[in-house]
Amino acid sequence: MHRHHDLCARAVDPLEIAAGLEAHGVTDRTAARFRHRDVFALAEELYARVPRAEDRAEEPADAPAPRPERGSWALWPLPGALCAVTAWAVLRPDIAPPAVRAALGVAGAVLVGVALWLCLSRGPLRIAGRGRAGRLADLAGPLCLGWLLGYAACGDWLLTGLVTGERGAYDTARAAETAVVLALATAPAAGCARWFAVRARRRLTGSRGLEEFAAGVRPLFVLTALGFLAALAPLVLAARLVLRLSPSGTGSVTAAEAAAAALAALLFAARLLAVHGFRAAAISGLAAAGAAEAAVEVTALAARLPGGAPLGAPVARLIAAHGAAVVPAAACAAAALGLLGYARAVLSRASAHNATPGAPDGHTPRRGPHRGDSTHPARCEAPQ
């Protein structure tokens, strides 16, 4: 009770205490040392023993209650709409001279960046806190994201030139289509993240134990992931229609469009993990996809060195059979599936939803310092 007094004093139900204990490493074995059958039984006794009126009296009466952000849903379609209009204007040579269209592209890119910042800095996609990764995550995250976006813009063009030795024309239309798909994916990503967070929180309030909560949240996460993945096909079709692009076959999805959809799925999985406090795992997934893409580029470059032709033979055969876009499609799809599988496991923990989104590694935030506090299970000794 003394070590976790602040957690128990501010809890609204026993399950919130159980989630906090779980986040601090307390297991059923630790609870058994305190003569309780599991963590939830221990949390029930702590909830019953620790008074909460004293802590409420210490809080200033005039402190404004936090209000949920309302109307943020209106911002979700804004990045996609601005990006689609910008790409359409830039790719239409009949509406303005090249200089004017270039200026429109720059202005549109700035507006899209501002709209994305507004969507990601508030609402269900907001990350509140740096997490355990700290400053390293602040540096590694943008670098991995920048590499993936840069490869989506010109990676296929560079890889084709390295393999074939011929620098073909840069496909501006396909790069614009990828940008439009990613921008349009902001709305379903925010909607799915909010749907999952709201229903998981309801499960946290109504569940009678951690196992019951986990069993109820896993299907919710599966539905969330499937809902976002199902929205990618209409987004690809919308981008194709807006930019007036023709696929290689009637109704078929090109490898470049598959790569854009895979990248959108990867970014969604990473953002969902980061929102719930698992930033290190999110960055690892982005880094894995970027490393796979970089490895292929390095292999193709090494094949151009004297005696290195055998190194590039597998890459050359792969590109000849399926095109250069199969590399980012496979890398991002594999990383996205890995992150989604990991998210299904960790986001079914109560501690991932008990904490404020963005708290370090899903841990319950400490409300205030308590002298002598120790959360390591090895130091939790049974009463004599």
C-alpha positions as CSV (number, residue, x, y, z in Angstrom):
1,M,0.0,0.0,0.0
2,H,2.8,2.4,0.8
3,R,4.8,1.6,-2.4
4,H,1.8,2.1,-4.7
5,H,-0.2,4.6,-2.5
6,D,-0.6,7.3,-5.3
7,L,-1.8,4.7,-7.8
8,C,-4.4,3.3,-5.3
9,A,-5.5,6.6,-4.0
10,R,-6.4,7.9,-7.5
11,A,-7.9,4.7,-8.9
12,V,-11.6,4.7,-9.9
13,D,-11.9,0.9,-9.8
14,P,-9.8,-2.2,-8.8
15,L,-9.0,-3.0,-12.4
16,E,-7.2,0.3,-12.8
17,I,-4.9,-0.7,-9.8
18,A,-4.4,-4.1,-11.4
19,A,-3.4,-2.5,-14.6
20,G,-0.9,-0.3,-12.8
21,L,0.6,-3.2,-10.9
22,E,0.9,-5.2,-14.1
23,A,2.7,-2.2,-15.8
24,H,5.1,-2.1,-12.8
25,G,6.0,-5.8,-13.2
26,V,3.8,-7.3,-10.5
27,T,2.7,-10.8,-11.5
28,D,0.4,-13.4,-10.1
29,R,3.5,-15.0,-8.4
30,T,4.2,-11.8,-6.6
31,A,0.6,-11.6,-5.6
32,A,0.8,-15.1,-4.2
33,R,3.6,-14.0,-1.9
34,F,1.0,-11.5,-0.4
35,R,-1.4,-14.4,0.0
36,H,-3.7,-13.5,-2.9
37,R,-4.6,-15.8,-5.8
38,D,-3.8,-13.2,-8.5
39,V,-3.0,-9.6,-9.2
40,F,-6.7,-8.7,-9.5
41,A,-7.4,-10.0,-6.0
42,L,-4.5,-8.0,-4.6
43,A,-5.8,-4.9,-6.4
44,E,-9.2,-5.4,-4.8
45,E,-7.8,-5.4,-1.3
46,L,-5.6,-2.3,-2.1
47,Y,-8.7,-0.6,-3.5
48,A,-10.6,-1.3,-0.4
49,R,-7.9,-0.4,2.1
50,V,-6.5,2.9,0.6
51,P,-8.7,5.9,1.2
52,R,-9.3,8.2,-1.7
53,A,-11.0,11.2,-0.1
54,E,-7.7,12.5,1.3
55,D,-6.1,12.8,-2.1
56,R,-9.1,14.4,-3.6
57,A,-9.0,17.0,-0.8
58,E,-5.4,17.8,-1.6
59,E,-6.3,18.8,-5.2
60,P,-7.1,22.5,-5.7
61,A,-10.8,23.1,-5.9
62,D,-10.4,25.7,-8.7
63,A,-8.4,23.4,-11.0
64,P,-10.1,23.2,-14.3
65,A,-11.2,19.7,-15.3
66,P,-9.6,18.4,-18.4
67,R,-11.9,18.5,-21.3
68,P,-11.8,16.1,-24.2
69,E,-10.9,17.6,-27.5
70,R,-14.0,17.9,-29.6
71,G,-14.2,18.4,-33.3
72,S,-10.8,17.0,-34.1
73,W,-12.6,14.5,-36.5
74,A,-13.2,17.4,-38.9
75,L,-9.5,17.7,-39.5
76,W,-9.0,14.0,-40.4
77,P,-10.0,14.3,-44.2
78,L,-8.1,17.6,-44.6
79,P,-4.6,16.2,-45.4
80,G,-6.0,13.8,-48.0
81,A,-8.2,16.5,-49.7
82,L,-5.3,19.0,-49.8
83,C,-2.9,16.5,-51.2
84,A,-5.3,15.2,-53.8
85,V,-6.0,18.8,-55.0
86,T,-2.3,19.6,-55.1
87,A,-1.3,16.5,-57.0
88,W,-4.2,17.0,-59.5
89,A,-3.1,20.6,-60.1
90,V,0.6,19.8,-60.5
91,L,0.0,16.9,-62.9
92,R,-2.4,18.9,-65.2
93,P,-0.1,20.7,-67.8
94,D,-3.1,22.4,-69.4
95,I,-4.2,24.5,-66.4
96,A,-1.1,26.6,-65.9
97,P,2.6,27.1,-67.0
98,P,5.2,24.9,-65.4
99,A,6.5,27.6,-63.0
100,V,3.0,28.2,-61.7
101,R,2.3,24.5,-61.2
102,A,5.6,24.2,-59.3
103,A,4.6,27.1,-57.0
104,L,1.2,25.4,-56.5
105,G,3.0,22.2,-55.6
106,V,5.2,23.9,-53.0
107,A,2.3,25.7,-51.5
108,G,0.2,22.6,-51.4
109,A,3.0,20.6,-49.8
110,V,3.3,23.2,-47.0
111,L,-0.5,23.1,-46.5
112,V,-0.5,19.3,-46.4
113,G,2.3,19.3,-43.8
114,V,0.4,21.7,-41.6
115,A,-2.8,19.6,-41.9
116,L,-0.9,16.5,-41.0
117,W,0.7,18.2,-38.0
118,L,-2.8,19.3,-36.8
119,C,-4.1,15.7,-37.1
120,L,-1.1,14.1,-35.4
121,S,-0.8,16.6,-32.6
122,R,-4.3,16.1,-31.3
123,G,-7.1,13.5,-31.2
124,P,-6.6,9.7,-31.4
125,L,-3.3,9.9,-33.3
126,R,-1.5,12.1,-30.7
127,I,1.6,10.8,-28.9
128,A,1.8,12.3,-25.5
129,G,5.2,11.6,-24.0
130,R,8.6,10.4,-25.2
131,G,8.7,7.0,-23.6
132,R,11.7,5.0,-22.6
133,A,13.5,5.4,-25.9
134,G,13.8,9.1,-25.0
135,R,16.1,11.2,-27.1
136,L,17.2,8.2,-29.2
137,A,13.6,7.8,-30.3
138,D,13.3,11.5,-31.1
139,L,16.1,11.0,-33.6
140,A,15.6,7.5,-34.9
141,G,11.9,7.9,-35.5
142,P,12.1,10.8,-37.9
143,L,15.1,9.2,-39.7
144,C,13.3,5.9,-40.3
145,L,10.1,7.7,-41.4
146,G,12.1,10.0,-43.7
147,W,13.9,7.1,-45.3
148,L,10.6,5.2,-46.0
149,L,9.0,8.3,-47.5
150,G,12.0,9.1,-49.5
151,Y,12.2,5.6,-50.8
152,A,8.5,5.7,-51.7
153,A,9.2,8.9,-53.7
154,C,12.3,7.8,-55.7
155,G,13.6,4.4,-54.4
156,D,12.2,2.4,-57.3
157,W,13.6,4.8,-59.9
158,L,17.1,4.6,-58.3
159,L,16.9,0.8,-58.0
160,T,15.9,0.4,-61.6
161,G,18.8,2.5,-62.7
162,L,21.3,0.5,-60.6
163,V,20.1,-2.8,-61.9
164,T,19.6,-2.0,-65.6
165,G,22.3,0.7,-65.9
166,E,19.9,3.0,-67.6
167,R,18.5,6.0,-65.9
168,G,14.9,6.2,-67.2
169,A,12.4,9.0,-66.8
170,Y,11.2,9.8,-63.3
171,D,7.5,8.8,-62.9
172,T,6.0,11.8,-61.2
173,A,2.5,10.5,-61.5
174,R,3.2,7.3,-59.5
175,A,5.0,9.2,-56.8
176,A,2.1,11.6,-56.5
177,E,-0.3,8.7,-56.3
178,T,1.7,7.3,-53.4
179,A,1.6,10.6,-51.6
180,V,-2.2,10.9,-52.1
181,V,-2.8,7.4,-50.8
182,L,-0.8,8.1,-47.6
183,A,-2.5,11.4,-47.1
184,L,-6.0,9.9,-47.6
185,A,-5.1,7.2,-45.1
186,T,-5.0,9.7,-42.3
187,A,-8.8,9.8,-41.9
188,P,-9.4,6.0,-41.6
189,A,-6.3,5.7,-39.4
190,A,-7.7,8.3,-37.0
191,G,-11.2,6.8,-37.1
192,C,-10.0,3.2,-36.4
193,A,-7.6,4.4,-33.6
194,R,-10.4,6.3,-31.9
195,W,-12.9,3.4,-32.3
196,F,-10.4,1.0,-30.7
197,A,-9.4,3.3,-27.9
198,V,-13.0,4.1,-26.9
199,R,-14.1,0.5,-26.8
200,A,-11.0,-0.8,-25.1
201,R,-11.5,1.8,-22.4
202,R,-15.1,0.6,-21.9
203,R,-13.8,-2.9,-21.6
204,L,-11.3,-1.7,-19.0
205,T,-14.2,-0.2,-16.9
206,G,-16.5,-3.2,-17.2
207,S,-14.1,-6.1,-17.0
208,R,-13.8,-8.1,-13.8
209,G,-10.2,-9.3,-14.4
210,L,-7.2,-8.9,-16.6
211,E,-7.8,-12.1,-18.5
212,E,-11.4,-11.1,-19.2
213,F,-10.2,-7.7,-20.4
214,A,-7.6,-9.3,-22.7
215,A,-10.1,-11.7,-24.2
216,G,-12.4,-8.9,-25.0
217,V,-9.8,-6.5,-26.5
218,R,-8.2,-9.0,-28.9
219,P,-11.2,-9.2,-31.2
220,L,-11.5,-5.4,-31.0
221,F,-8.0,-5.0,-32.2
222,V,-8.5,-7.5,-35.0
223,L,-11.5,-5.6,-36.2
224,T,-9.6,-2.3,-36.0
225,A,-6.7,-3.7,-38.1
226,L,-9.1,-5.3,-40.7
227,G,-11.1,-2.1,-40.9
228,F,-8.1,0.0,-41.8
229,L,-6.7,-2.6,-44.2
230,A,-10.1,-2.8,-45.9
231,A,-10.1,1.0,-46.4
232,L,-6.9,0.9,-48.3
233,A,-8.4,-0.5,-51.5
234,P,-10.9,2.4,-51.9
235,L,-8.2,4.9,-51.1
236,V,-6.0,3.5,-53.9
237,L,-8.9,3.6,-56.3
238,A,-9.7,7.2,-55.3
239,A,-6.2,8.3,-55.8
240,R,-6.1,6.6,-59.2
241,L,-9.4,8.3,-60.3
242,V,-8.3,11.8,-59.0
243,L,-5.0,11.6,-60.8
244,R,-6.5,9.9,-63.9
245,L,-4.0,7.1,-63.9
246,S,-4.5,3.9,-65.9
247,P,-3.5,0.6,-64.3
248,S,-1.6,-2.1,-66.1
249,G,-4.8,-4.2,-66.3
250,T,-8.5,-3.6,-65.9
251,G,-9.2,-3.2,-62.2
252,S,-5.8,-4.5,-61.2
253,V,-3.6,-3.1,-58.5
254,T,-0.1,-2.2,-59.7
255,A,3.0,-3.1,-57.6
256,A,3.5,0.6,-56.9
257,E,0.0,0.9,-55.5
258,A,0.5,-2.3,-53.4
259,A,3.7,-0.7,-52.0
260,A,1.8,2.5,-51.1
261,A,-0.9,0.5,-49.3
262,A,1.7,-1.6,-47.5
263,L,3.5,1.6,-46.4
264,A,0.2,3.0,-45.1
265,A,-0.5,-0.2,-43.1
266,L,3.0,0.0,-41.6
267,L,2.7,3.6,-40.6
268,F,-0.8,2.9,-39.1
269,A,0.5,0.0,-37.0
270,A,3.5,2.0,-35.8
271,R,1.4,5.0,-34.9
272,L,-1.1,2.9,-33.0
273,L,1.7,1.3,-31.0
274,A,3.3,4.7,-30.3
275,V,0.1,6.3,-29.2
276,H,-0.3,3.6,-26.6
277,G,3.2,4.0,-25.3
278,F,5.2,1.4,-27.3
279,R,7.4,3.8,-29.3
280,A,10.5,1.5,-29.3
281,A,8.5,-1.3,-31.0
282,A,7.1,1.2,-33.5
283,I,10.5,2.5,-34.4
284,S,11.9,-1.0,-34.7
285,G,9.2,-1.9,-37.3
286,L,10.0,1.2,-39.3
287,A,13.7,0.5,-39.1
288,A,13.3,-3.1,-40.2
289,A,11.4,-2.1,-43.3
290,G,14.0,0.7,-44.1
291,A,16.9,-1.7,-43.5
292,A,15.4,-4.2,-46.0
293,E,15.0,-1.5,-48.6
294,A,18.5,-0.2,-48.0
295,A,20.0,-3.8,-48.2
296,V,18.5,-4.2,-51.7
297,E,19.8,-0.9,-52.9
298,V,23.3,-1.7,-51.5
299,T,23.2,-5.1,-53.1
300,A,22.3,-3.6,-56.5
301,L,25.1,-1.0,-56.1
302,A,27.7,-3.7,-55.1
303,A,26.7,-5.7,-58.3
304,R,28.1,-2.8,-60.4
305,L,31.5,-3.2,-58.8
306,P,34.1,-5.4,-60.6
307,G,33.4,-9.0,-59.8
308,G,30.2,-8.2,-57.9
309,A,27.7,-9.2,-60.7
310,P,26.7,-12.5,-58.9
311,L,25.5,-10.4,-55.9
312,G,23.0,-8.5,-57.9
313,A,21.6,-11.5,-59.9
314,P,18.8,-12.3,-57.4
315,V,17.7,-8.7,-57.3
316,A,17.9,-8.4,-61.1
317,R,15.7,-11.5,-61.5
318,L,13.2,-10.2,-59.0
319,I,12.8,-6.8,-60.6
320,A,12.6,-8.4,-64.1
321,A,9.8,-10.6,-63.0
322,H,7.8,-8.3,-60.7
323,G,9.1,-4.7,-61.1
324,A,11.1,-2.6,-58.7
325,A,8.1,-1.7,-56.6
326,V,7.9,-5.3,-55.2
327,V,10.8,-4.5,-52.9
328,P,9.1,-1.8,-50.8
329,A,5.8,-3.7,-51.0
330,A,7.3,-6.8,-49.5
331,A,9.5,-5.0,-46.9
332,C,6.6,-2.8,-45.7
333,A,4.1,-5.6,-45.7
334,A,6.3,-7.9,-43.7
335,A,7.1,-5.2,-41.2
336,A,3.4,-4.2,-40.9
337,L,2.3,-7.8,-40.2
338,G,5.0,-8.1,-37.6
339,L,3.9,-4.9,-35.9
340,L,0.3,-5.8,-36.0
341,G,1.0,-9.2,-34.5
342,Y,3.0,-7.6,-31.7
343,A,0.3,-4.9,-31.2
344,R,-2.3,-7.6,-30.8
345,A,-0.4,-9.0,-27.9
346,V,0.7,-5.8,-26.1
347,L,-2.5,-3.8,-26.7
348,S,-4.6,-6.5,-25.0
349,R,-2.9,-5.6,-21.7
350,A,-4.9,-3.4,-19.4
351,S,-1.8,-1.3,-18.7
352,A,-1.7,-0.1,-22.4
353,H,-5.1,1.6,-21.9
354,N,-5.0,2.5,-18.3
355,A,-2.2,5.0,-18.9
356,T,-2.5,8.3,-20.8
357,P,-1.8,7.6,-24.4
358,G,1.8,8.1,-25.1
359,A,3.0,7.3,-21.5
360,P,6.3,5.5,-21.4
361,D,5.9,2.0,-22.8
362,G,2.3,1.7,-21.7
363,H,3.1,2.3,-18.1
364,T,0.7,4.0,-15.7
365,P,1.9,7.5,-15.2
366,R,3.1,8.3,-11.6
367,R,0.8,10.9,-10.1
368,G,3.4,12.1,-7.7
369,P,6.6,11.0,-6.0
370,H,6.4,8.7,-3.0
371,R,9.5,8.3,-0.9
372,G,10.7,4.8,-0.6
373,D,8.6,3.6,-3.6
374,S,9.9,0.5,-5.3
375,T,8.1,-1.2,-8.1
376,H,10.5,-4.0,-8.8
377,P,8.8,-7.3,-8.0
378,A,11.9,-8.6,-6.3
379,R,11.6,-5.9,-3.6
380,C,7.9,-6.6,-2.9
381,E,8.2,-8.7,0.2
382,A,5.3,-10.5,1.8
383,P,4.1,-9.1,5.2
384,Q,5.4,-11.0,8.2
